[in-house]
Amino acid sequence: MREEELKKILIINLGGIGDLLLCLPAIKALTRHFPDAEVDMLAAKRVEELTKAIPFIKKAFFLYVNKRDGSFLRGAIKNLRTFTELQNKKFDLAINMRTIVSKKGALKIKFLMDRIRPRFTMGRDTDGLGGFFDLKVPETLVGKKSEMEYDCDTVRALGTDKVDKIFELNVRQDCQQRVDSILKSTGLFADDVLIGVHPGGMPSHRLPIEKLAAAIDELSKKTGAKFVVTADKDEAILSLRLQRSCKAKLIDLSEKLSIMDLFALIKRCDCFISNDTGPMHIAAVLKTPLVAIFGPGDLSRYDPRVISNNAIVLYNKEKCSPCYKYSCNHMSCFVKINPDEIVSAVSGLLKKHV
């Protein structure tokens, strides 16, 4: 495979918001190294709006990956059409920019590559699971460095050497105006201290609501700040539970924000509290003061402090972590994280930045 042969390149990243954000420096470096190539992307349907904000992708294609992307039947029909469109593009190279966490995951990626039919395939060979790629980039399942660095290693294998870690994503003015208008309608003034709270994420990654509520109530008394809660349609019940558990009044924006609206809201916040999930990475990219609460997630891979010096991470490693369980019966990762730690971390960030 010679560089001059690569005229059409497809980046495959079927993860969520965080996964897509962390691969942006690598994609930017790739487009600089191959200035004459058309670089397209295949992403999950749920991050469609975010892909439109990426300036160095020519065209984005989307797959319905799970129920968060839409109904199974509708998704299956749409996916078949997308496969046909991707085949007709006749890509020279398709690059999978995700870790392969299981044999089942490896089969899915191989199936995907077989449907797209690029001339060459490339991806991470996670503990030998990516043996079907033409060009393999070795890695281990348990992370030894940031996910962003693994993405950069992937494009470096193609000869890309100039990789900067700058995230070129601007908050849209129309989104900022819409969010400001919503907040103003709730009685929030421009000089009010605003703390954002995201109680959602994968079920195994969620700090118990009772602990989060206790921290909010103490912060309300201690700082006089106002609080805004974010959640998508699948997590709206968490916002309701949090409001019922809190004495402090919360501004509920669950189900009311698009992805780019969420960027605008987090930029407005003086501090943001989040579990290990997409909004945490948004706050890190925007350099919004952040308290990130980690449970079983792979901190080596997803530590927000790699890209933000305004972040504090609360984490207690257990013998069973990191793990990739969707849910967990004992949630021991969160037992030692108490509300006082959250209060102390937020207070320190507010004192430093506000």
N, C-alpha and C positions, 0 to 999 in steps of 0.2 A: 504493500500500500504506500504510494508516494503522495506527498503533500499536494502536488499539482493535480492529482486525481480527485481531490475532495472539493467538489463544486456545490454539493447539496448535503448539508449535515442536519440531522435531527437529534435534538436533545430530548431525552425521555425522563421526566420527573413526575411521578404519579402520587407524590406526597401532598401534605397540606401546606398551609401558609409558611410555616417555619422552614420546611424542607426547600421550598421554592426560593425563599429569601436567601438562605444560606448558600445556594448554588449560583447566585447572581455574579459575584466576582469572577468565578470560573468561566461563566458563559461570556462575560464581557471580554475576558482575556482571549477566549477562543475566537470571538469575532474580530478582534484586533489582529490575531495571528493569521487568520484566513480572511482578509478584507474583501476578497472577490467571491467568497462562498456565500451561498444563501443558507442562513442558520435559522431553522424553524424549531418549534417546541411542541411536544405532546405532554399535556398536563391533565390533571383531574378536573372535571367539569366545575367543581365547587370553587376553584381558584381562577375561574375565567376572567373576572374583573381585574385581578391582580396582574395577570399576564399582559393586559392591555397597557399597563404602566411601565413595562420593560422596554426601554428604547432600542435595544440592540437585537431584538427578535423580529424577524420579518413577518412570520405568520405562526399562529398558535392553533393547534388541533386539540380536541378534548375527548376524553373517555369518561363514561359513567362507571366509576370504580366501585362505589358502594351506595347504600340507601341515602346517604347525605347528598349524593349527586342527582337523585331522581328515582323514579320507579324502575323496577327491574326490567319489565317488558319494554318500556320506552327506551331505556338505556341500552338494552341489547340491540334493538333496531338501529339506534343512532351509532352504536359502536361498529356495527357491520358496515355502515356507510363510511365511517371514518377510516376503517381498515382499507376499504377500496380506494379512498382518496389518497391515503398514504402510499399504497402500492403504486398508484399512478404517478406519484411524484418521483419515483425511482431514485431514492436517496443513495448517495455514495457511502455514507456512514451514519449509523444510528448509535448513540451513546446513552447507556442507562446510567443516570446519576443518582442512584440510590443503593443503599446497602441491601444485600439479599439476606434476609433473616431466617429463612427456612427452606427446606427442599420444595415445599409447596410454592413458595415465592419464586424460587428458581424456575420451576415449571411454567409459572405464569409469564415470567419475562421471556423465556424461550419461546413460548406460544406467541407472545406479542411480536418478537423479532421475526418469527416464521410468517406471520401475517403481513408485516410491513415489507419484508424482503429487500433490505438494503444490500449493497454489494459487500459491505464489511460491517461487523458488529463490534461493539466495545462496551466494557463496563467493569464494575468492581467484582473481583473474584474473591468473595467473602468466604474465607475458610474452605476454598475449593468448590463452592457452590456455583461459581460463574465459569465453569470449565467450557461451556458452549460458546463463549465469546471468542471472536477472532483475535482481538487485542484485550488482554486481561490486565487489570490493575490490582495487585494483591492487597488485601486488608484482612483484619480479624474482626469478628463480630463484636467483641468487647472493645470499645473505642479506646485508642491511645492518644487521640488528638481531636480537634474540632471537626465536625462534619464539613464545615467550610473548607478546611484544609484537605480533607479527603476529596472533595470536589475539585479543588485546585490541582491535587496530585493526578487526577484523572486527565485533565486537559494538558498537564505538563508531559504526560506520556505521549502526546502528539507533537511535542516540540515547543509548546507554549511556555515561555520562560518569564515574561513580564506580566505578573499577576499583582494587582493592587487590591486592597481590601476595602475599597470605598463603595458604598451602596448608593447608586444613583437612582433614587426613587423619591420624587417630590410629592408632597401633599397637594392634591388638587384644590384650587381656590374655591371652586363651586362646592366641594365637599366641606371645606373649612367654614364657608359661609352658612351652609345648611346646618352643620353641627352647632355653630355659634348661635344660630337662631333657635334651635331646639333647646339648648341650655338656657338661653335668655328667657324662654317661655316658662321655664321651671322656676324662675326667680333667682338664677345664678348671675352674679355680677362679675364684671371683668376682673376685679381685684380679689375675688373670692379664691381661697386655696381649694383646689379640686383634686381629690384622690380617686383614681379609677380602680375598680375591683373586677377581676374576671374569675368567677368561681368554677368555671367549667374546665373542659379538657377530657381526655380519655378517663373513664371512671376510675381506673387504678391510679391516676395522677391527681385526683382531687383531694385537697385538704378538706377534712370534715367541716361542714358548714358551721357547726357550733363554735369551732375555734376561730374561724374567720369572723363570725359575728361578734365574738368577744373582743377581738382586736379592733374592729371597727368602732364599737361602742367606747372603748378606752381612748382611741385616737380622736374620736369626736369630742370627748371631754377635755382631752389634753391639748388639741390643736385648734379646735373650732372649725376644722375643715368641713367641706361638703363632699359627698360621696356619690359616684355614678357607677352603676353596675352594667356590665356588658355580657351578652349571651346570645348565641344563635338560636334558631327555632327548636333545635334538639336539646338545648340546655336552659330554656326559659323557666322550667320548673325550679332550677337551682336559684335563679334570681328571686322567685317568689318565696322559696324557703329561707333565703337569706334575709329578705325583708321581714318575714314573720319572726325571725330569730333576733333581729336587731332592735334596740331601742332608738338608735339614731335613724333619722330620715334618709332614705336612699333615693337617688334619681334613677329610675329604671329605664334603661334604653335597650333592653333585651328585644331581639327581633326587629329593631327599628333602624339598624345601621347596615349599610353595605360594607364590603371589605375596605374600600377606600374612605368611606365615612369613618370607619374604625381608626384608620390612620390619623385622620383629622382630630378625632376625639382624644386619642392617646397623646398626640402632640400638644393638645391644650392642657392635659393633666399635669399637675405639679409633681405627682408621684403615681406610680401604677403598681398595683399588687396583682400578681398572676401566678397561677399554677404553670407547670411545664407544658405549654401549648402555644398555638400560633400567636395570639396577642402578646405573649411574653417576648417573642422574637421581634414583633413590630416595635415594641417599646425599646428594645435594645438597638435596633436599626436607627430609630429616631433619636436615640440618646436621651429619652425621657427617664428621669430617675425611677428605678425599677427595683421592686422587691420580688424576686423569683422564688417560688416555693417548689422544691424538687422532692419527688417521691421515688418511684422505682426507675425513673428515666436514666439514661446514660449521660451523666454529667460531663464526662470527658468529651462527648460528642456535641452536646447541646448547651454548654455553659454560656450564658449570655454575656459574661464578663470578657469573653474573647473579642467581642465587637463593641462593647460599651464599658467605659470606666465609670458610669453612673449606676451600676447595678450591684445589688447585694443578693447573694444566694443563701437560702436557708435549706440545709440538707443534712441528713443523718444517714450514712450508708449502712445498709443491712447486709447480712450474709447472702441473701437471695437476690440482691440487686447488683447490676442493672438487670431488669427483666422486661419482656415485651408482652406481658399479660394484659388483656383488655380490661379485666376486672380482677379484684383480689378480695379474699374473705377476711384476712387479718389486718391489712393496711398498716403493717408495723413500721413502714417507712415514715409515717406521720406522727407516731406516738410521742416522739421526743420533741417535735416542733410545737411550741406553745405560743399562745397569743402575745405574751410579753415580748418574745423575740421579734414578732412582726411589728409591734408598737415601737420597739427600740430602733429597728431598722428604718422604718418610715420616718420616725422623728429625726433621726440622724440625717437622712437625705433631705428632708424639708429644711432643716437648719442650715445645711450646706448650700442648697440651691434656691431657696425661696427668700 
